[in-house]
Amino acid sequence: MQLHRLEVEGFGPFRARQLVDFDVFADDGIFLIAGRTGAGKSSILDAVCFALYGGVPRYEGGEKRLRSDHCEPDDVTQVVVEFSTSAGRYRVTRSPEYERPKKRGGGLTVQPAAVQLDVLVGGEWIGLAAKEREAAHELDEILQLSREQFLQVILLAQNRFSEFLLAGSKDRQALLRRLFGTERFEDVQARFDERRREAERALGSRLATVAARLDEGERIVFAAELGDAIGSEPADEPADELGGELGGELSGERVGEIVDGAGDPAESVAVAGTTQERLARLRQAKARADYRAERRVAEHAEAERLSSAADAAFSALRDDQRAQVERDRARAALARLDAEEPQIAQARSEWENARAAEILRAPINAAATAVAASALARDAESRAHTAWEAYGIDAPDLAEWAEERTRQTGSWERASQWELSAPELDAELVAAREELDALLARREESEEERRAVPARLEELTIQRDEARRLADRADDLASAERAAADRHAAALDVVRLDAELVVADRALADASAVLATAQSTLAQLRKRRLDGFAGELATALHEGEACPVCGSLEHPAPAEHADPVSAEDIDRAEAERDRLAERERTASDVVASLRLAHAAALTKADGRDVDTASSEQAQAAHALAQSRSAAERMRQLEEHRDALTERIRRLDEEREADEASLASARETHALLTQRVEETRAAIAEARGGFASVAERLAATIAEVAAAHALIEAAAERTRRGETASTATAERDAAIEDSVFDDVASVERALRSASDQQALEARVTAHSVRREKEREILFDLELRTLPEEPIDLQSAEQESQAARRRWMTAVDEASRATAMAEQLGAAIDAAASEHARTADDAAEYEVLRDLADTIAGRGANTRKMTLETFVLAAELEEIVDAANRRLGDMSTGRYQLRHSDALAARGAASGLGIVVFDAFTGQTRPAQSLSGGETFLSSLALALGLAEVVTARAGGIRLDTLFIDEGFGSLDGDTLEVAMRTLDELRQGGRTVGVISHVEAMQEQIPAQLRVRATSEGPSVIESR
């Protein structure tokens, strides 16, 4: 990969667009990025990284800070990078998210992040991607390096490459994992651990299942054994069957303990032994259980046969008893039905008359209804004639007169509507006149405002420029305010430290005095101890015992021990002396520390006392507040200017709109005036001699309605009369053809539908019941049943006894069969599961050993995981590549060596790096190297790492390389060695960029990019 061109605008310390052409340094092969600290040298590398990957490692996610603080609200933030690979030449244009002024209205809005990736084809840039995700995918394919790899092999950021040399195993593993993407080996380790746990769970589950099946079988045997012990077996069952032999013999006392709950049931069948032994015992118990089940099944069949015979006899006798009771009931019911026959005959006659009269109900009702309707129609005609005569109108043909008046009301209705809407039309005319007057007034006001706005705009521009000049001093005033605050804090510290020094000096003097007293006391005690040694020895002398000094057995004049001082007294005094000495040293250290702090505070206060420093801070804060207030005022004035500019534009647009509105209003007013005059003339013509058109229309409508009512009443009276005559004739004809004499006889015979249904149901039910009872009695009389009642008690008791014996046999057979089946199933399941435990155990052992080896446990004495093992191989290649340069850079003294020594405190092993020193023949930690040696070793290791990473990334070519700082720690000779190494790096067409402020490098590297901070604040980039 080779960088060709970089454009930066509104990014970091750069406000105006800056251009860096890396191709101009291709002939030199190496160039220096120089400038004062803080000017923005590293920001050039930040811009490259941001353009390619959308982030800057220095900010760790703070991309919003990328926008230059020097930018005006309307300024653009953008980075453009042109680069080439073996696949072609590309250009990336990227902008971060930032706030900009709204295009419409006031305030700010968020400008979203944007990216554009182009490729150069035939001399023209062709777009590849314009979305973040698409651009990232394309760049991954083009660069073939992740951001972490890019920073490690192309942008060797400030002090970054030394971290790899001095890092611990854990940090080095994390970096190598990101560079070589070995997370998949950790997934392999996790999958093997999960398979080991699954195999362990499967084996444990299998063993638990075998034990559970055996326990279940033994519980089944115990249950059967308990049943036999309490007498559930027949007395004639062989002694070697299940009752006395399952799990061992049980005494009567033991059975009592189990039944009463005094003993543990498991103890009765829990026999020590292996799984095979337990299975053998259960199979023996299964054979006895099968024999017992066969016996119980045979007993069940015999009991079932006897029970069926007893049930059949009882059922037959019970049927005879029921037939006897039914025969007696049928005799009594038939007698009752014969007694009811006269009442049934009367009901039958009444029902038949009602059915005949029902046929005449409809003609009678129709005739009565028609006669009543005819009378009502005559009354209605009389009322309509009276209402028409009240109007006093003489009309020979009433229908023709009504039709003529109806045609006239059509035109009067339109005039009536115009009469109702006349006030609204007048109001519209007034409103049109008012709107016309308002438009004329608004046009005059707009003209006056248009003449006044330019002067106001010029005034706001002058005020904004004045506020901007004051606001531009904010950074300088902020620095001054911080310096004043620091001096004020230092002045306060001087006052505080003065007081603390007085207290500390007093405490030191007190501690020194107390220590002198303690030393004097110790010296006196030691002297008294020496003086009293003779008396102390004398207290230990006894007659007849040798003196420990002279050996004499006689002690004529032993010394007196008048002032005893023991060794313990001396020890206590020495301990007190030491404690007070430590106290004095502590007080002395406090005084020294306070004096150093006091001197530093005096220096920082710069000769100001508290009042002076406080006054200066207040003045600086006031000036800063005024500057910041001016910035806010400047923003407000700018918003006012923009608003006035927008107002001028809107006034021009409103002038055209007002002229159009005024012309439209004049036309509307004229049309409304003409319409009002025409409407008033039409209303006057339709009103005639009435007060209003509506009144004339209402009177005419009422007259027409009365005429129509009279016409319709006459026609209805004629039709109703004809209908009444026809209905009366049909009724008389129907009665004449029936069995009835007149209408009255028909009405007496009529019954309601419910009454007819009741009569029919009564007659039918009596007939059906009588026939049914006769059939029942006929069949029962043929059975020749006895007249005396039949007794069922003895037969029922015999049947119940046989059924109880059969149910007991069923329970015994079911229990014995179920126990045998359950025991067989438990034995089969236990045997099957036991056969599979060997395979599970073997599989678990293999998986456990393999998982422990991959995870660095068990027999893996080096504690190296699979991922660590792979990374260790990569590290060996990195170290070999680094040593090819480090040997020359250190004149053969140093070599880096990969160490797989066991790490302390359980850390991962295999990723250590030590330094072999040819002068001593020993290895030592990398942390023991000096600053210059560390820089050279780190540089060699970083270059070796770059070679291996690029090889793993498909052997991509690195034609551009940047190294950021670190040269300031080198002496002259070592710097010369480093420069030779950098000179070697540019061989083969590679371009190397070095960031440094070391003057010697500036003299040796003529091709330079200088980053310079201007007096206004933003930085600029200059090429040399």
ABEGO torsion letter per residue (X at the ends): XBBABBBBBGBEABABBBBBBAAAAAAAGBBBBBEBBGAGAAAAAAAAAAAAAGBBAAAGGBAAAABBAABBAABBBBBBBBBBBAAEBBBBBBBBBBBBBBABEBEBBBBBBBBBBBBBBGGBBBBABABAAAAAAAAAAAAGBBAAAAAAAABBBBGAAAAAAABBAAAAAAAAAAAAGAAAAAAAAAAAAAAAAAAAAAAAAAAAAAAAAAAAAAAAAAAAAAAAAAGABBAABBAABAAAABGEBBBAAAAAAAAAGABBAAAAABBBEBAAAAAAAAAAAAAAAAAAAAAAAAAAAAAAAAAAAAAAAAAAAAAAAAAAAAAAAAAAAAAAAAAAAAAAAAAAAAAAAAAAAAAAAAAAAAAAAAAAAAAAAAAAAAAAAAAAAAAGBBBABAAAAAAAAAAAAAAAAAAAAAAAAAAAAAAAAAAAAAAAAAAAAAAAAAAAAAAAAAAAAAAAAAAAAAAAAAAAAAAAAAAAAAAAAAAAAAAAAAAAAAAAAAAAAAAAAAAAAAAAAAAAAAAAAAAAAAAAAAAAAAAABBBGBBBAAAGBABBABBBBBABBBBAAAAAAAAAAAAAAAAAAAAAAAAAAAAAAAAAAAAAAAGGBBAAAAAAAAAAAAAAAAAAAAAAAAAAAAAAAAAAAAAAAAAAAAAAAAAAAAAAAAAAAAAAAAAAAAAAAAAAAAAAEABABAAAAAAAAAAAAAAAAAAAAAAAAAAAAAAAAAAAAAAAAAAAAABABABAAAAAAABBBAAAAAAAAAAAAAAAAAAAAAAAAAAAAAAAGBBABBBBAAAAAAAAAAAAAAAAAAAAAAAAAAAAAAAAAAAAAAAAAAAAAAAAAAAAAAAAAAAAAAAAGBEABAAGBBAAAAAAAAAAAAAAAAAAAAAAAAAGGABBBBBBABBBBGGBBBGABBBBBBAAAGBBBBAAABBAAAAAAAAAAAAAAAAAAAAAAAGGBBBABBBBBEGAAABBAAAAAAAAAAAAAAABGGBBBBBBBABAAAAAABABBBBBBBBAAGBBBBBBX
